[in-house]
């Protein structure tokens, strides 16, 4: 099935066209329609996405390294973890500096002989602590799982950031971005492939899929697919479809951003639920595992939010991101107080407040927010 879209004309041209068409017997021949296919076809896909494929592979390799550090803790005895050069080159500079520091701190926590030490309500971490395991999760001394800051934050600060560059290059007609093969780069950097198979996704696309209804084929993942199909068709249709092309590219970025912050909503809810359950458990290893898993969910929410800071094209503002990070007790440029969530159940109210705050930013409906609480998988 193909979707047909008419060209959008400026108002004064529309008035002129109406006058002309009303006097013509051949009016149907003067209207050009954009036909959007329902499948994505690109004969040169692999060669078009060399750079994006490298970024995705480097992020995957770095994630494997930090996962291994957690798995081998304590006393991991691991060497410094490299920050791959291509991934680093597309990362927002301020976040890049943070990742470099986090990788170093993560290695220290993994190599420590100590478990994570909860300083308790109203206290601060021991200055000599390097962090350690809480259950099976590797936290720094402040209770933040740096693995998530490195990986999930990169979905925004690196992958989405690179997508902005590609979109801008397409719109301005930069060399190498003037034919529809440039859209392939956006398919790849999001973590999908031309088939848009929901079982074959990685990186950010994993989470746009989770925030979508796979049976009804509705939601961010499928909106993004349609955006990219439309942009590709518009580029193949010629310059008369530049308006549709640019609108589809803008909607692609917005749907990616919305799926990112819908995922922050998911992790605020997941953290709340997991901490409430853990607080009811008796002290012991099972409770530590439950608390560690809750802080894992918490760190994912922090990372997904923080990764969009300073990105030049987005609906949410940096001040709104700062508010979210402050409520999560992980403000940029300061030592986080993530451990407070392990000690003060009243803070869980702040997580519900953040759900409402993000809902208002993006005008999500109650039904949409409820749907975000589900992790949809094939």
Secondary structure, 3 states (H helix, E strand, C coil): CCEEEECCCCHHHHHHHHHHHHCCCCHHHHCCEEEECCCCCCCCHHHHCHHHHHHHHHHHHHHHHHHHHHHHCCCCCCCCCCCCHHHHHCCCHHHHHHHHHHHHHHHHHHHCCCCCCCCCCCCCCCCCCCCEEECCEEECCCCCCHHHHHHHHHHHHHHHHHHHHHHHHHHCCCCCCCCCHHHHHHHHHHCCCCCCCCCCCCCHHHHHHHCEECCCCEEHHHHHHHHHHHHHHHHHHCHHHHHHHHHHHHHHHHHHHHHHHHHHHHHHHHHHHHHHHHHCCCCCHHHHHHHHHHHHHHHHHHHHHHCCCCCCCCCCCHHHHHHHHHHCCCCCCCCCCHHHHHCCHHHHHHHHHHHHHHHHHHCCCHHHHHHHCCCCCC
